Amino acid sequence: MRAVLVLCFFLVFSACHNSVSNKSITLLDSLSNRIQADPFNSSLLNERAMLYVQKNNLDSAKQDLDKAYSVFKNDESILLNRGDVYFMMNETRVSKESWERCLKVNPNNIQCRIKLTKLLCAVHDSNCKSMIDTVGLLNDGIVPISLIVYLKELEEYDLAMDFLENTIGHGSELNRETLSLLAVIYSDTTSSNNFFNKDSASMYFDKLLNRYPDTFQVYYNLAMFKQNIFEYNEALTHYNSTLKIDSTNKNVYYNMGFCSMQLKEYEKGVNYFSKAINLDNSFLLAYHARAYLYELLNRSERAKLDWKNCLMLNPSYIPALEGLNK
């Protein structure tokens, strides 16, 4: 009886799966037949390209969009989608050109503007801040969190918080991305950040840990916060939590070495810096830090070896030249 039930379930599941698959194939075939009859219909080419994207067939999507673009160069939807496909294929020059043309056709196209802004901010374009500002002006003060992050990196804290508070005020969910940005801004000890607040930072980190307890970046950011406010033992505790999630991050071991050094636990510091070097034998700062600790431990020969390692990586590295001339 059980075997019969399993067989019935398999047949039903297979029928459903085939039905969905056939429907998808039929839609693609239908579009292909219509395009065969009307090969220069840019709307049909654009529509089929999006089906190809769903199937992860980017080459075919690119061909359709290029053909559609050759027919009608000022269609906003084609320009938007063409930029997306070329971006997915790491051909960002065409993405940039497509989205820029989209904005020439319609300066108020918010999707093209957001995508172009993300692209330019990612390569540290000097117009990043003004472009984000324009997105806010055109979108009732609502800016994607992924763009507000760039404002934080630019140390434009006032503008970042204005957009963040406005976006939250319009009912945006306090998801991980939003909570993380709030935690990072409130925990940022940069002197120009007027929003630094230990209590607020701790509150948002607590929320993040409650909702996302197995997230490497949450523990790492929290550990960095504790490190920056000189609470080194707590920082080490949180760095250890990151290692339970990912033990292959060289920066974690380097930072643990730094915290141990500040606590005058030099042997532990040497061990952490060594682990960082084992993960990346070109990690110049880790060689520098370990050489410094070897000197504090009166292990001058080992210190000299690490200073030499620094010079192999950077022959003009002044701290190493000074270390060898002592």
N, C-alpha and C positions, 0 to 999 in steps of 0.2 A: 504493500500500500504506500509506504514511504517513498519507494522508488518511483511509483506512478506519479505521486505529488511533485517530486523533484523534476521529473521529466516534463510534466505539465507546465511547471513554473519556467523551465528552460525554454519551452516552446513559446510561451507567452512573452517572455523577455526578449527572445530572439525576434519575434514578430514585431514587437514595439520598436526594437533597435533598428530593424531593417526598414520599418515604416518611416522613422525619423531620417535615416540615412538616404532612403529613396527620395524623400521630400526635398532634402538638400540638393541631391544630385539633379532632380527634376527642375528645381529653380535655376541652378547653374546652367543646365542644358537649355532651358527655355530662354535664358538671357543670351546664351551663345547663338541659338538659332535666330533670335531677333537681331543680334549684331551682324550675323552673316547676311541677313537680308538688308540691313542698314548699317554698314561697317563704319560710318563716320558719325554715328549718334553718340555724342559725348556723354549724355546722361546715362545711357545704357552701359557705356564703357566704364563710367565712374561707379555705377551700381555693381557691375560684375567685379570690378577691382576690390570693392569692399568685401565681397564674398570670398575672393581669393585671400584677402587678409585674414578673414576668420579661419580659413583652412591653412594659414601660415605659408601660403604660396606667394611669397613676396615678389619673386621675379615676374610672375604672370600679372600680379597687381600693378607692378611698375610699368610693364609694357602697356597695359590698358590705360593707365593714367597718363603716360607720355603721349599716347595716341589721342586721348581725349584733350589733352593740353594743346596738342598741335592743331586741333580743330577749333577749340575755343579757349583762348589764353586768359580770359578775364572772368571765368566762372569761379566764384568764391569757394564753392564746395570742392571742385576739382583741385584748386590750389591748396586748400586746407589738407585734403587727403593725400595729394602728391607730396606735400611737405612731410606728412606723417610717415608715409612708406619709405621715403628716402632717409628719414631720420632712423627708422628701424633697421635700415641697411647700412647705417653709419656713413651715409653720404650727406653730411650736414650742409655742405655748400648749396646743394639744390634745395634742401629744406628751407634754408635762409632765404634764397631767392624766391621760392614759392610763397612763403608767408609774407615777405616784403611786397610782392606783387599783389597779394590778396588785400593788403592794407592800402595800397595805392588805389585799388578798385573801390574799397570801402573801408575808410579809416576807422569806422566804428565796429568792425567785425571783431568781437571780443575774443573769439576762439583763436583766430590767427594772431591777434596781438599777444595773448597769453603765451602761446607756443613760441613765438619769436622772442619774447622777453625771456622765457626760460632758457632758450638756446643761447642767447647773448650773455645772460647773467652767468651761465655755466662756464663760459670762456672768459669771464671777468671783463666784459666789455665796459668801457667807461660810461656808457649811457644806461647802465643797468638800473640805477636808482630812479632816473627820470622816467624810464619806461615802465617801471613798477608803479610809479606815481600816476602815470597816464592810465594804466589799467584800473587803478582805484577811481580815478575821475570818471571814467566811462562806465564803471560798473557799480555805481552807488556806494563807493567806499569799500566794496568787498573784493579782497585779493586772495588768491589761493595761498594756503599755508606754505606750499613749496616755494613761492616767491618771497614771502615774508622772511623765510630763512635766509635768503640772500641779503636782506636789509640788516639782519642781525650780524651776518658776516662782515658787512660793510660798516658796522658799528653805528648804524642809523637807528638807534634804539627807540627814540621818540616816535619816528614814523612807523617802525615795526609794531610797536605797542598800539598805536592808533589804529592801524589796519587790523591787528589781531583782535582788539576789543570790539571793533566794528563788525568784524566777521562773526565773532561769537555772539554779539548782540542781535544779529540777524538770524539766530537760531541754528548756527552751525554746530554740529555735534562735537563734544569734547572727546575726540578720538585720540589715539596714541600720538599721532603727528602733532596735534594741537597741544596736548598736555606736555609733550616733550619740549616743544618750543617755549612754552611758558616756564617750564622748569629750568631750561637752559638760560633764558634771559634773566630770570630772577637769581640765578646762581652765578652769573657772569661777573667776575670781580674786576673787570676792566674799569679804570678810573672814570671813563666818560659815560659809564652806564649808571644812570640815576635810578634805575629800577632794581638794582641789587638789593635783595632782601632774603636773609637766611631763613626766616620763618616761612615765607611764601614759597621759596625754593624747596624746602623740606616737605611742605604740604603737597606740592605737585609731584615730587618724587615718590612720596608715600602712595598717592593715587595711582601713579604708574606701576609701582611694585605690586599693588593690590590687584590691578587689572591685568598686568602683563608680567607675571613673576619670572618668566623664563626668557627674558629679552636681554641680550648682551649689552646693547647700547644704553639701556636704562641704568644698569649697574655701572657701566663705564662712565657715563656722565655724572652719576652720583659720586663715584669715587674721585673723579676729577674735581668736583665741587668741594669735597672734603679735603682733598689735597691742597686746593687753592686757598682754603681758609685755615690751613696749618693743622688740621685734625688728621694727622698721619696714620694713627692706629685705625681709625674708622675707615680711612681711605683704603688701607690694606685689606680690611675685612671685605669691602665691596669689590676690590680688584680680585680677591680670591673667589668671589661669587661669579665674576666674569669667566674665570678659568674653568669653572664647572660647566660652562656653556661652550666656550671655545678656548682651548689651551694653546692656540697657535698664533696669537696676536703678540707681536714683538713689543708693541707700545705698552701693553699691560705690564710685561716684565720690566721694561725700562722704568716705568712710573713707580713700580713697586721697589725697584732699586733706589730710586730717588727718595721715596718715603723712608726707606730703611736708613739711608744715609742721613736724612734729617733727624732720625731718631738715634743716630750714632750707633746703629747696628750694622757695622761695616762689613762683617763677614756675610751677613744675609744680603746686603747690598751687592757685594761681589757676585754672589750666586745668582741673583736676579739679573744683573747685567750680563752675566755669562749666558743665561738662558735666552736673553734677547739676541745676543750675538750668535748663538747656535741656530736661531731661526733666520737670521740675516747676517751673514759674515761681512757685509759691507756697511754695517750700522755704525757710522763714525762716532756719533754721540755716545753710544754705549761703550765703545773702546775708550773714549775720553773719560767717561765717568768711572769706568773700572780702573783705569790708570791712576786717576785721582785717589780712589780708595786704596789701591795698592800702596801709594805713597804714604797715606795716613796709617797704614798697617806696617810701614817700614819694609815693604817688599819691593825694593827699588828695581831689581832686575825684571820682575814681572811688569812693573810700571813702565820700564823702558821698552819692553816688548810691545805693550799696548800703544805707547806713543809712536813707535815705529809703524805699527799697524795703521794708525791714524794717517801717517805720512804716505803710506802706500795708497791710501784712498784719496788723500789730498796733500800733495807734496808741499804746498804753501800754508798748511794749517798751523797758524801761529802758536796756539796752546801746546801743540806737540813739539814744535821747535824749541819753545821755552822749556818744556818739561825735560827734554834731552840735554839741555845746556845747564841744568842745575848743578 
